[in-house]
């Protein structure tokens, strides 16, 4: 009976949702595609340059049952749904959410945005994996109290290999310096990622920063024969929340 009660409690555990909004995909292979974004709150990492600190450093959101999330998705009825975070793969009910989205929205395309440190058997058409490089370690933020934890968790080749075997995927790396490129390409080779699915994106939350980094990063991508990733939402709206 006790086990049954515990199982029942897990079944009704809500998801902490930071925001749900309709916009265009700003990054990756589907950049420019109108999509419904479901952003979970909560993350197992603490990237120093995180552009959604309200889902990681200072997580906030509203507890929502699956029925309420699905009802909003049904109202908007998008062709594409992007589940992002934070880290959505640690969210309770993430597997059930993806399976029920399939049932509720006929023909929907589901993208999961993840750092690739956790595996869950979700329903997914595009696993958008953004492994965190050394540039993400928060050495100088909050006195460095999260640096050791972040460094230990940010990179898990076994999980990455499992994800790219099971799902269609893209591998997005956030690049600040040329040293980041070497680290990214080494990891891509280690997990035997398809170079056609490797994307290098400039780090930054301001148009000017992205433009300057994109200039030299474009030359790198030409040399490495990998894709340069845009950040359309920054170009259009800046770092505005819910866009």
C-alpha positions as CSV (number, residue, x, y, z in Angstrom):
1,X,0.0,0.0,0.0
2,X,2.8,2.4,0.8
3,X,4.5,1.8,-2.5
4,X,1.2,2.3,-4.2
5,X,0.7,5.7,-2.5
6,X,4.2,6.8,-3.4
7,X,3.6,5.8,-7.0
8,X,0.4,7.7,-7.0
9,X,2.1,10.8,-5.7
10,X,4.7,10.6,-8.5
11,X,1.9,10.4,-11.0
12,X,0.3,13.6,-10.0
13,X,3.6,15.5,-9.4
14,X,3.3,18.8,-11.4
15,X,6.0,20.2,-13.6
16,X,7.6,23.6,-12.7
17,X,7.0,25.7,-15.8
18,X,8.8,28.9,-16.3
19,X,6.9,30.0,-19.4
20,X,4.9,28.8,-22.4
21,X,5.1,31.1,-25.5
22,X,4.7,31.0,-29.3
23,X,7.7,32.4,-31.2
24,X,10.2,31.3,-33.9
25,X,13.0,28.9,-33.3
26,X,16.1,31.0,-33.1
27,X,18.8,28.3,-33.2
28,X,19.9,25.2,-34.9
29,X,18.7,23.3,-38.0
30,X,15.1,24.6,-37.6
31,X,16.0,28.2,-37.1
32,X,13.1,30.4,-38.3
33,X,10.4,27.8,-37.8
34,X,7.3,29.0,-35.8
35,X,7.2,26.9,-32.6
36,X,5.5,26.7,-29.3
37,X,8.1,26.8,-26.5
38,X,7.4,25.0,-23.2
39,X,10.2,26.1,-20.8
40,X,10.7,24.0,-17.7
41,X,12.4,25.5,-14.6
42,X,15.2,23.8,-12.8
43,X,18.7,22.8,-14.0
44,X,21.4,20.4,-12.9
45,X,24.1,22.8,-14.1
46,X,25.1,26.4,-13.5
47,X,26.6,27.9,-16.7
48,X,28.4,31.2,-16.0
49,X,26.9,32.8,-19.1
50,X,23.4,31.3,-18.8
51,X,20.9,33.4,-20.7
52,X,17.9,32.0,-18.7
53,X,19.0,32.4,-15.1
54,X,15.4,32.3,-14.0
55,X,15.4,28.6,-14.8
56,X,18.8,27.7,-13.2
57,X,20.6,30.2,-10.9
58,X,17.3,31.5,-9.6
59,X,14.7,29.1,-10.7
60,X,11.1,30.4,-10.8
61,X,7.9,29.2,-12.3
62,X,4.4,27.9,-11.9
63,X,3.6,24.3,-10.9
64,X,1.4,22.9,-13.7
65,X,-0.3,19.6,-14.2
66,X,0.1,17.9,-17.5
67,X,-3.5,18.6,-18.4
68,X,-3.1,22.3,-18.2
69,X,0.1,22.2,-20.3
70,X,-1.6,20.1,-22.9
71,X,-4.7,22.3,-22.9
72,X,-2.6,25.3,-23.8
73,X,-0.7,23.4,-26.5
74,X,-4.1,22.2,-27.9
75,X,-5.3,25.8,-28.0
76,X,-2.3,27.0,-30.0
77,X,-2.1,23.8,-32.0
78,X,1.5,24.3,-33.3
79,X,3.3,22.2,-35.9
80,X,6.4,22.3,-33.8
81,X,6.9,22.2,-30.1
82,X,10.2,22.9,-28.4
83,X,10.6,21.7,-24.8
84,X,13.5,23.6,-23.2
85,X,14.7,24.9,-19.9
86,X,16.6,24.9,-17.6
87,X,17.2,21.2,-18.2
88,X,13.9,19.6,-19.3
89,X,15.3,16.0,-19.0
90,X,15.3,16.3,-15.2
91,X,11.7,17.6,-15.0
92,X,9.1,15.3,-13.5
93,X,6.6,13.9,-16.1
94,X,8.9,14.8,-19.0
95,X,8.4,11.4,-20.6
96,X,4.6,11.5,-20.1
97,X,4.5,15.1,-21.5
98,X,6.2,14.1,-24.7
99,X,4.1,11.0,-25.2
100,X,0.8,12.9,-24.6
101,X,1.8,15.7,-26.9
102,X,2.0,13.1,-29.6
103,X,-1.5,12.0,-28.8
104,X,-3.0,15.5,-28.4
105,X,-1.3,17.2,-31.4
106,X,-1.6,15.0,-34.5
107,X,1.7,15.2,-36.6
108,X,3.5,17.5,-34.1
109,X,7.3,17.8,-34.4
110,X,8.9,17.7,-30.9
111,X,12.4,19.2,-30.2
112,X,14.0,18.7,-26.8
113,X,16.7,21.2,-25.8
114,X,19.2,19.5,-23.4
115,X,22.8,19.7,-22.2
116,X,23.1,16.0,-22.8
117,X,23.9,15.0,-19.2
118,X,20.7,13.0,-18.5
119,X,18.9,10.3,-20.5
120,X,15.1,9.8,-20.4
121,X,13.2,7.8,-23.0
122,X,11.2,10.8,-24.3
123,X,9.3,11.0,-27.6
124,X,11.4,13.3,-29.7
125,X,11.9,14.2,-33.4
126,X,15.0,16.3,-32.9
127,X,17.3,16.0,-29.8
128,X,19.0,19.3,-29.7
129,X,22.0,18.7,-27.6
130,X,24.2,21.5,-26.3
131,X,27.2,20.0,-24.4
132,X,28.7,22.5,-22.0
133,X,32.4,23.4,-22.6
134,X,35.0,24.7,-20.1
135,X,33.8,28.2,-20.9
136,X,30.6,27.5,-19.0
137,X,32.2,26.8,-15.6
138,X,31.2,29.5,-13.2
139,X,34.6,30.1,-11.6
140,X,34.0,33.8,-10.8
141,X,30.2,33.7,-10.2
142,X,28.7,33.6,-6.7
143,X,32.2,33.1,-5.3
144,X,32.7,30.0,-7.4
145,X,30.6,27.8,-5.1
146,X,29.0,26.0,-8.0
147,X,32.2,25.5,-10.1
148,X,33.2,22.1,-8.8
149,X,29.6,20.7,-9.1
150,X,29.2,22.1,-12.6
151,X,32.6,20.8,-13.8
152,X,31.8,17.3,-12.6
153,X,28.4,17.2,-14.3
154,X,28.7,19.2,-17.5
155,X,30.2,16.5,-19.7
156,X,29.0,12.9,-19.9
157,X,30.1,11.1,-23.1
158,X,28.2,7.9,-22.3
159,X,24.9,9.9,-22.1
160,X,25.8,11.8,-25.3
161,X,26.5,8.6,-27.2
162,X,23.2,7.1,-26.1
163,X,21.3,10.1,-27.1
164,X,22.8,10.3,-30.6
165,X,22.2,6.6,-31.2
166,X,18.6,6.7,-30.3
167,X,17.4,10.1,-31.7
168,X,17.8,12.3,-34.7
169,X,20.0,15.0,-33.3
170,X,21.9,18.2,-33.6
171,X,25.0,19.0,-31.5
172,X,25.2,22.8,-30.6
173,X,28.3,24.2,-29.0
174,X,28.4,27.7,-27.5
175,X,31.7,29.3,-28.6
176,X,33.5,32.2,-26.9
177,X,37.1,31.8,-28.0
178,X,39.1,29.8,-30.5
179,X,40.1,27.4,-27.7
180,X,36.5,26.4,-27.3
181,X,36.5,25.2,-30.9
182,X,39.2,22.7,-30.2
183,X,37.3,21.4,-27.2
184,X,34.0,21.1,-29.1
185,X,35.5,19.3,-32.1
186,X,37.4,16.9,-29.8
187,X,34.2,16.0,-28.0
188,X,32.3,15.6,-31.3
189,X,35.0,13.1,-32.5
190,X,35.0,11.3,-29.2
191,X,31.3,10.5,-29.4
192,X,31.5,9.9,-33.2
193,X,29.0,12.6,-34.0
194,X,28.1,13.3,-37.7
195,X,30.0,16.5,-38.7
196,X,26.9,17.5,-40.6
197,X,25.0,17.8,-37.4
198,X,27.7,19.8,-35.5
199,X,26.8,23.5,-35.0
200,X,29.1,26.2,-33.6
201,X,27.2,29.1,-32.2
202,X,28.7,32.4,-30.9
203,X,28.2,33.1,-27.2
204,X,26.5,36.4,-26.3
205,X,23.3,38.1,-25.5
206,X,23.9,41.3,-27.4
207,X,23.8,41.7,-31.2
208,X,27.2,43.4,-31.4
209,X,28.9,40.6,-29.5
210,X,27.4,37.9,-31.7
211,X,28.3,39.8,-34.8
212,X,32.0,40.2,-33.9
213,X,32.3,36.5,-32.8
214,X,30.4,35.3,-35.9
215,X,32.9,36.9,-38.2
216,X,35.8,34.8,-37.1
217,X,33.7,31.8,-36.2
218,X,32.4,31.7,-39.8
219,X,35.9,31.2,-41.1
220,X,36.4,28.4,-38.5
221,X,33.3,26.7,-39.7
222,X,34.5,26.9,-43.3
223,X,37.8,25.3,-42.3
224,X,36.2,22.6,-40.1
225,X,33.3,22.0,-42.5
226,X,30.7,22.3,-39.8
227,X,27.6,24.6,-39.6
228,X,27.6,28.1,-38.2
229,X,24.6,28.5,-36.0
230,X,22.5,31.7,-35.9
231,X,20.8,33.1,-32.8
232,X,17.8,34.8,-34.6
233,X,15.9,35.6,-31.4
234,X,18.8,37.7,-30.2
235,X,19.1,39.4,-33.6
236,X,15.4,40.3,-33.6
237,X,14.4,40.8,-29.9
238,X,17.7,41.0,-28.0
239,X,17.8,39.0,-24.8
240,X,14.1,39.6,-24.1
241,X,12.3,36.9,-22.1
242,X,9.5,35.0,-23.8
243,X,10.7,35.7,-27.3
